[in-house]
């Protein structure tokens, strides 16, 4: 079960970077940026992961 949560968090982090923060300049400390992306990916991963995969296949 724990491994699924870790995979979900990693995919959510990746999807957040491909969707919400794509083509954005992030200002702040590395820890703050990492934490913000991790939380957004965890909370909204159920929407962001499919959206990022579709963007990946459509070349966006």
MMTF fields as JSON, N, C-alpha, C and O atoms, coordinates in Angstrom:
{
  "mmtfVersion": "1.0.0",
  "mmtfProducer": "UNKNOWN",
  "numBonds": 239,
  "numAtoms": 240,
  "numGroups": 60,
  "numChains": 1,
  "numModels": 1,
  "chainsPerModel": [1],
  "groupsPerChain": [60],
  "chainIdList": ["A"],
  "bondAtomList": [4, 2, 8, 6, 12, 10, 16, 14, 20, 18, 24, 22, 28, 26, 32, 30, 36, 34, 40, 38, 44, 42, 48, 46, 52, 50, 56, 54, 60, 58, 64, 62, 68, 66, 72, 70, 76, 74, 80, 78, 84, 82, 88, 86, 92, 90, 96, 94, 100, 98, 104, 102, 108, 106, 112, 110, 116, 114, 120, 118, 124, 122, 128, 126, 132, 130, 136, 134, 140, 138, 144, 142, 148, 146, 152, 150, 156, 154, 160, 158, 164, 162, 168, 166, 172, 170, 176, 174, 180, 178, 184, 182, 188, 186, 192, 190, 196, 194, 200, 198, 204, 202, 208, 206, 212, 210, 216, 214, 220, 218, 224, 222, 228, 226, 232, 230, 236, 234],
  "bondOrderList": [1, 1, 1, 1, 1, 1, 1, 1, 1, 1, 1, 1, 1, 1, 1, 1, 1, 1, 1, 1, 1, 1, 1, 1, 1, 1, 1, 1, 1, 1, 1, 1, 1, 1, 1, 1, 1, 1, 1, 1, 1, 1, 1, 1, 1, 1, 1, 1, 1, 1, 1, 1, 1, 1, 1, 1, 1, 1, 1],
  "groupList": [{"groupName": "UNK", "atomNameList": ["N", "CA", "C", "O"], "elementList": ["N", "C", "C", "O"], "formalChargeList": [0, 0, 0, 0], "bondAtomList": [1, 0, 2, 1, 3, 2], "bondOrderList": [1, 1, 2], "singleLetterCode": "X", "chemCompType": "L-PEPTIDE LINKING"}],
  "groupTypeList": [0, 0, 0, 0, 0, 0, 0, 0, 0, 0, 0, 0, 0, 0, 0, 0, 0, 0, 0, 0, 0, 0, 0, 0, 0, 0, 0, 0, 0, 0, 0, 0, 0, 0, 0, 0, 0, 0, 0, 0, 0, 0, 0, 0, 0, 0, 0, 0, 0, 0, 0, 0, 0, 0, 0, 0, 0, 0, 0, 0],
  "groupIdList": [1, 2, 3, 4, 5, 6, 7, 8, 9, 10, 11, 12, 13, 14, 15, 16, 17, 18, 19, 20, 21, 22, 23, 24, 25, 26, 27, 28, 29, 30, 31, 32, 33, 34, 35, 36, 37, 38, 39, 40, 41, 42, 43, 44, 45, 46, 47, 48, 49, 50, 51, 52, 53, 54, 55, 56, 57, 58, 59, 60],
  "secStructList": [7, 2, 2, 2, 2, 2, 2, 2, 2, 2, 2, 2, 2, 2, 2, 2, 2, 2, 6, 6, 6, 6, 6, 7, 7, 7, 7, 1, 7, 2, 2, 2, 2, 2, 2, 2, 2, 2, 2, 2, 2, 2, 2, 2, 2, 2, 2, 2, 2, 2, 2, 2, 2, 2, 2, 2, 2, 2, 6, 7],
  "xCoordList": [0.822, 0.0, 0.864, 0.56, 1.942, 2.799, 3.467, 3.676, 3.802, 4.467, 3.531, 3.983, 2.239, 1.273, 1.171, 1.037, 1.233, 1.182, 2.431, 2.338, 3.591, 4.826, 4.802, 5.244, 4.29, 4.183, 3.203, 3.467, 2.065, 1.073, 1.671, 1.434, 2.448, 3.05, 4.092, 4.18, 4.876, 5.873, 5.201, 5.625, 4.161, 3.431, 2.723, 2.675, 2.181, 1.537, 2.521, 2.201, 3.717, 4.77, 5.145, 5.254, 5.343, 5.664, 4.536, 4.79, 3.297, 2.151, 1.958, 1.548, 2.246, 2.147, 3.127, 2.8, 4.318, 5.31, 4.93, 5.263, 4.234, 3.84, 2.58, 2.323, 1.794, 0.506, 0.465, 0.486, 0.409, 0.234, 1.451, 1.311, 2.646, 3.861, 4.625, 5.803, 3.997, 4.661, 4.915, 4.032, 6.122, 6.533, 6.42, 6.149, 6.622, 6.581, 7.953, 8.669, 8.306, 9.512, 9.083, 8.279, 9.615, 9.244, 10.27, 11.474, 9.781, 10.65, 10.443, 9.312, 11.527, 11.476, 12.61, 13.42, 12.666, 13.712, 13.37, 12.215, 14.371, 14.163, 13.202, 12.375, 13.301, 12.402, 10.963, 10.046, 10.751, 9.388, 8.766, 7.596, 9.552, 9.04, 8.733, 7.678, 9.652, 9.44, 8.193, 7.365, 8.062, 6.908, 5.595, 4.603, 5.581, 4.367, 3.944, 2.77, 4.915, 4.605, 4.152, 3.246, 4.783, 4.418, 2.994, 2.226, 2.647, 1.302, 0.252, -0.795, 0.529, -0.425, -0.61, -1.729, 0.479, 0.391, -0.37, -1.106, -0.2, -0.91, -2.4, -3.229, -2.742, -4.148, -4.907, -6.058, -4.267, -4.961, -4.416, -4.677, -3.662, -3.089, -4.126, -3.87, -5.278, -6.329, -6.791, -7.33, -6.595, -6.918, -5.657, -5.676, -4.567, -3.357, -2.644, -2.085, -2.653, -1.939, -2.542, -1.79, -3.851, -4.397, -4.19, -3.923, -4.312, -4.115, -2.677, -2.462, -1.703, -0.299, -0.009, 0.76, -0.609, -0.396, -0.991, -0.385, -2.157, -2.773, -1.896, -1.672, -1.394, -0.494, 0.769, 1.277, 1.274, 2.476, 2.255, 3.097, 1.133, 0.85, 0.465, 0.691, -0.111, -0.489, 0.648, 0.505, 1.763, 2.922, 2.865, 3.515, 2.1, 1.954, 2.954, 2.923],
  "yCoordList": [-1.202, 0.0, 1.263, 2.23, 1.247, 2.421, 2.721, 3.881, 1.654, 1.865, 2.549, 3.342, 2.258, 2.91, 4.4, 5.217, 4.745, 6.156, 6.879, 8.007, 6.243, 6.86, 7.034, 8.063, 6.037, 6.142, 7.245, 8.031, 7.309, 8.355, 9.739, 10.664, 9.885, 11.176, 11.557, 12.722, 10.592, 10.878, 11.278, 12.234, 10.555, 10.901, 12.246, 13.027, 12.515, 13.8, 14.954, 16.015, 14.75, 15.77, 16.039, 17.191, 14.961, 15.091, 15.791, 16.684, 15.389, 15.962, 17.433, 18.217, 17.818, 19.225, 20.065, 21.17, 19.544, 20.257, 20.348, 21.33, 19.337, 19.325, 20.138, 20.502, 20.429, 21.099, 22.476, 23.489, 22.531, 23.8, 24.699, 25.888, 24.14, 24.955, 24.882, 25.237, 24.438, 24.395, 25.818, 26.673, 26.062, 27.366, 28.493, 29.637, 28.184, 29.185, 29.268, 28.271, 30.443, 30.631, 30.627, 31.46, 29.697, 29.559, 30.276, 30.058, 31.134, 31.908, 31.428, 31.307, 31.161, 30.704, 29.744, 29.472, 29.233, 28.271, 26.927, 26.644, 26.138, 24.825, 23.971, 23.264, 24.03, 23.243, 23.715, 22.895, 25.017, 25.546, 25.161, 24.784, 25.257, 24.893, 23.402, 22.999, 22.581, 21.136, 20.792, 19.992, 21.399, 21.11, 21.527, 20.803, 22.696, 23.179, 22.235, 21.885, 21.832, 20.914, 19.558, 18.945, 19.085, 17.794, 17.815, 16.879, 18.87, 18.982, 19.122, 18.477, 19.963, 20.119, 18.806, 18.448, 18.092, 16.803, 15.78, 14.968, 15.809, 14.847, 15.161, 14.253, 16.437, 16.815, 16.704, 16.27, 17.093, 17.16, 16.175, 16.317, 15.182, 14.203, 13.44, 13.055, 13.216, 12.461, 13.177, 12.534, 14.476, 15.239, 15.507, 15.404, 15.849, 16.282, 15.147, 15.366, 13.946, 12.834, 12.492, 12.407, 12.29, 12.036, 13.213, 13.012, 14.439, 15.635, 15.684, 15.992, 15.385, 15.402, 14.296, 14.504, 13.133, 12.044, 12.392, 12.104, 13.0, 13.429, 14.483, 14.428, 15.449, 16.466, 15.839, 16.281, 14.811, 14.135, 13.486, 13.605, 12.806, 12.114, 13.069, 12.77, 14.208, 15.186, 16.149, 17.012, 16.001, 16.838, 18.217, 19.134, 18.39, 19.716, 20.037, 21.127],
  "zCoordList": [0.0, 0.0, 0.0, -0.699, 0.789, 0.873, -0.457, -0.811, -1.198, -2.477, -3.465, -4.291, -3.393, -4.274, -3.966, -4.876, -2.707, -2.315, -2.818, -3.303, -2.706, -3.19, -4.704, -5.217, -5.423, -6.884, -7.256, -8.166, -6.553, -6.799, -6.553, -7.33, -5.47, -5.166, -6.216, -6.604, -6.676, -7.704, -9.014, -9.663, -9.403, -10.624, -10.482, -11.433, -9.308, -9.069, -9.142, -9.679, -8.605, -8.673, -10.125, -10.544, -10.89, -12.317, -13.075, -13.884, -12.815, -13.512, -13.169, -14.026, -11.937, -11.553, -12.352, -12.784, -12.548, -13.347, -14.811, -15.475, -15.331, -16.743, -17.012, -18.159, -15.987, -16.205, -15.552, -16.252, -14.251, -13.536, -13.697, -13.984, -13.514, -13.511, -14.831, -14.869, -15.899, -17.206, -17.68, -17.613, -18.158, -18.693, -17.667, -18.033, -16.406, -15.341, -14.683, -14.595, -14.23, -13.432, -11.972, -11.553, -11.206, -9.808, -8.946, -9.082, -8.057, -7.185, -5.754, -5.285, -5.082, -3.704, -3.448, -4.334, -2.239, -1.921, -2.57, -2.887, -2.75, -3.358, -2.564, -3.139, -1.25, -0.399, -0.521, -0.534, -0.609, -0.719, -2.059, -2.122, -3.124, -4.449, -4.497, -4.987, -3.989, -3.957, -3.152, -3.588, -1.975, -1.12, -1.751, -1.663, -2.389, -3.036, -4.167, -4.289, -4.988, -6.093, -5.572, -6.135, -4.492, -3.929, -3.371, -3.591, -2.659, -2.091, -3.188, -3.132, -4.185, -5.293, -6.038, -6.405, -6.26, -6.93, -6.124, -6.684, -4.801, -3.95, -3.89, -3.947, -3.776, -3.656, -4.974, -4.996, -6.066, -7.351, -8.381, -9.575, -7.922, -8.833, -9.628, -10.769, -9.053, -9.741, -11.005, -11.906, -11.092, -12.302, -13.119, -14.345, -12.442, -13.129, -13.862, -14.937, -13.302, -13.935, -15.291, -16.262, -15.418, -16.76, -17.714, -18.899, -17.202, -18.019, -18.553, -19.726, -17.702, -18.124, -19.134, -20.073, -18.956, -19.911, -21.26, -22.292, -21.273, -22.541, -23.208, -24.417, -22.422, -22.98, -23.551, -24.581, -22.881, -23.343, -24.708, -25.598, -24.873, -26.123, -27.251, -28.423, -26.9, -27.932, -28.264, -29.13, -27.581, -27.873, -27.276, -27.779, -26.207, -25.603, -24.578, -24.005]
}
